[in-house]
Amino acid sequence: MNQTTIQIDDETKRRMEQLAAWYGLPNQRHVTAILQTAVAQLHTIEAARRTLSDSDFVGFLAEIYRPIN
């Protein structure tokens, strides 16, 4: 694993801390875990956008973002 320095503004930091709390991630590792999760999800969405038809892609997004009961 490579270590990289990044700058995170206050609002992004707040949102990452909220996501970490929602996911139950430990405080000292939440930045890495949140970034890994975000990149994985964005990669999945972009790969689907590039390979699915428009209607299939909309269905894919609906499945990913379906309401939590």
Backbone as JSON, one array per atom type, in Angstrom:
{
  "sequence": "MNQTTIQIDDETKRRMEQLAAWYGLPNQRHVTAILQTAVAQLHTIEAARRTLSDSDFVGFLAEIYRPIN",
  "N": [[0.85, -1.17, 0.0], [0.54, 2.22, -0.8], [1.41, 5.31, 0.68], [-0.23, 8.38, 0.64], [-0.43, 11.86, 0.64], [-3.2, 13.9, 1.16], [-5.43, 16.7, 0.85], [-8.22, 17.58, 2.71], [-11.25, 19.22, 2.8], [-13.22, 20.91, 5.34], [-15.99, 20.24, 5.22], [-16.0, 17.89, 3.68], [-14.5, 16.27, 5.36], [-16.24, 16.15, 7.56], [-18.37, 14.76, 6.4], [-17.12, 12.35, 5.76], [-16.52, 11.42, 8.32], [-19.11, 11.05, 9.24], [-19.99, 9.01, 7.49], [-18.19, 7.01, 8.3], [-19.09, 6.57, 10.9], [-21.68, 5.62, 10.32], [-20.99, 3.25, 9.01], [-19.69, 1.96, 11.02], [-16.92, 2.1, 11.36], [-13.52, 2.05, 12.58], [-12.05, 4.91, 14.18], [-9.31, 5.65, 13.65], [-8.76, 4.49, 11.21], [-10.65, 5.26, 9.41], [-10.53, 7.1, 7.26], [-9.02, 5.9, 5.16], [-10.59, 3.58, 4.74], [-13.08, 4.68, 4.01], [-12.37, 6.07, 1.67], [-11.53, 3.89, 0.09], [-13.94, 2.47, -0.13], [-15.56, 4.4, -1.41], [-14.19, 4.78, -3.88], [-14.37, 2.18, -4.92], [-17.17, 1.92, -5.21], [-17.74, 4.04, -6.98], [-16.24, 3.2, -9.18], [-17.6, 0.85, -9.87], [-20.11, 1.91, -10.59], [-19.38, 3.56, -12.77], [-18.28, 1.67, -14.53], [-20.58, 0.18, -15.06], [-22.16, 2.15, -16.29], [-20.76, 2.51, -18.63], [-21.1, 0.09, -19.94], [-23.73, -0.88, -19.9], [-27.04, -0.63, -21.36], [-28.98, 2.41, -21.61], [-31.49, 2.13, -20.29], [-31.08, -0.22, -18.81], [-29.01, 0.66, -17.18], [-30.28, 2.61, -15.63], [-31.98, 0.94, -14.18], [-30.05, -0.51, -12.8], [-28.91, 1.53, -11.18], [-31.17, 2.08, -9.66], [-31.37, -0.24, -8.18], [-28.99, -0.14, -6.66], [-29.4, 2.17, -5.13], [-31.75, 1.71, -3.75], [-34.43, 2.23, -1.4], [-33.83, 1.92, 2.1], [-35.36, -0.25, 4.29]],
  "CA": [[0.0, 0.0, 0.0], [1.28, 3.48, -0.86], [0.87, 6.4, 1.49], [-0.36, 9.59, -0.14], [-0.97, 13.0, 1.39], [-4.27, 14.63, 0.49], [-6.06, 17.75, 1.65], [-9.66, 17.39, 2.79], [-11.89, 20.38, 3.4], [-13.98, 20.61, 6.57], [-17.26, 19.57, 4.91], [-15.69, 16.53, 3.27], [-14.09, 15.57, 6.58], [-17.45, 15.9, 8.34], [-19.12, 13.71, 5.73], [-16.38, 11.09, 5.91], [-16.72, 10.97, 9.7], [-20.49, 10.55, 9.33], [-20.0, 7.7, 6.83], [-17.47, 6.08, 9.17], [-20.0, 6.24, 11.99], [-22.74, 4.79, 9.77], [-20.42, 1.94, 8.69], [-19.08, 1.38, 12.21], [-15.48, 1.98, 11.13], [-12.69, 2.63, 13.64], [-11.66, 6.29, 13.9], [-7.96, 5.8, 13.11], [-8.67, 3.93, 9.87], [-11.85, 5.54, 8.63], [-10.26, 7.81, 6.01], [-8.65, 4.9, 4.16], [-11.74, 2.71, 4.46], [-14.09, 5.46, 3.29], [-11.87, 6.3, 0.31], [-11.57, 2.62, -0.63], [-15.34, 2.19, -0.41], [-16.03, 5.37, -2.41], [-13.58, 4.47, -5.17], [-14.94, 0.92, -5.39], [-18.54, 2.16, -5.66], [-17.69, 4.88, -8.18], [-15.74, 2.36, -10.26], [-18.7, -0.04, -10.24], [-21.12, 2.71, -11.29], [-18.84, 3.99, -14.06], [-18.19, 0.48, -15.4], [-21.95, -0.13, -15.5], [-22.59, 3.2, -17.22], [-20.07, 2.32, -19.91], [-21.41, -1.19, -20.58], [-25.17, -1.17, -19.95], [-27.91, 0.29, -22.09], [-29.5, 3.46, -20.72], [-32.56, 1.63, -19.43], [-30.48, -1.15, -17.85], [-28.23, 1.44, -16.22], [-31.23, 3.21, -14.69], [-32.37, -0.14, -13.28], [-28.88, -0.77, -11.95], [-28.87, 2.59, -10.15], [-32.32, 1.92, -8.76], [-31.02, -1.33, -7.24], [-27.95, 0.32, -5.74], [-29.92, 3.21, -4.25], [-33.11, 1.43, -3.27], [-34.64, 2.65, -0.01], [-33.57, 0.95, 3.19], [-36.57, -0.37, 5.12]],
  "C": [[0.9, 1.23, 0.0], [0.6, 4.51, 0.02], [0.89, 7.67, 0.67], [-0.97, 10.68, 0.73], [-2.04, 13.67, 0.55], [-4.79, 15.71, 1.43], [-7.57, 17.58, 1.56], [-10.26, 18.61, 3.46], [-12.78, 19.95, 4.56], [-15.28, 19.86, 6.29], [-17.03, 18.13, 4.48], [-15.28, 15.7, 4.48], [-15.3, 15.2, 7.42], [-18.24, 14.75, 7.72], [-18.44, 12.36, 5.85], [-16.53, 10.54, 7.32], [-18.12, 10.42, 9.89], [-20.59, 9.17, 8.67], [-19.31, 6.65, 7.7], [-18.36, 5.63, 10.32], [-21.12, 5.31, 11.49], [-22.25, 3.38, 9.5], [-19.79, 1.25, 9.89], [-17.58, 1.18, 12.07], [-14.68, 2.61, 12.27], [-12.16, 4.0, 13.23], [-10.3, 6.4, 13.21], [-7.83, 5.3, 11.68], [-9.8, 4.37, 8.95], [-11.56, 6.26, 7.31], [-9.92, 6.83, 4.9], [-9.84, 4.05, 3.77], [-12.82, 3.44, 3.66], [-13.64, 5.7, 1.85], [-11.9, 5.02, -0.52], [-12.99, 2.27, -1.04], [-15.87, 3.11, -1.5], [-15.47, 5.07, -3.79], [-14.17, 3.19, -5.74], [-16.36, 1.15, -5.93], [-18.56, 3.0, -6.93], [-17.21, 4.07, -9.38], [-16.84, 1.43, -10.77], [-19.75, 0.72, -11.06], [-20.61, 3.11, -12.68], [-18.7, 2.82, -15.03], [-19.57, 0.1, -15.92], [-22.44, 0.89, -16.52], [-22.0, 2.98, -18.6], [-20.49, 1.04, -20.64], [-22.9, -1.48, -20.72], [-25.9, -0.2, -20.87], [-28.44, 1.32, -21.1], [-30.56, 2.92, -19.77], [-32.02, 0.62, -18.4], [-29.68, -0.41, -16.78], [-29.14, 2.1, -15.19], [-31.71, 2.15, -13.7], [-31.27, -0.51, -12.31], [-28.79, 0.25, -10.83], [-30.01, 2.46, -9.16], [-32.05, 0.8, -7.75], [-29.99, -0.87, -6.22], [-28.52, 1.27, -4.69], [-31.35, 2.98, -3.8], [-33.24, 1.82, -1.8], [-34.35, 1.53, 0.99], [-34.8, 0.93, 4.07], [-36.21, -0.58, 6.57]]
}
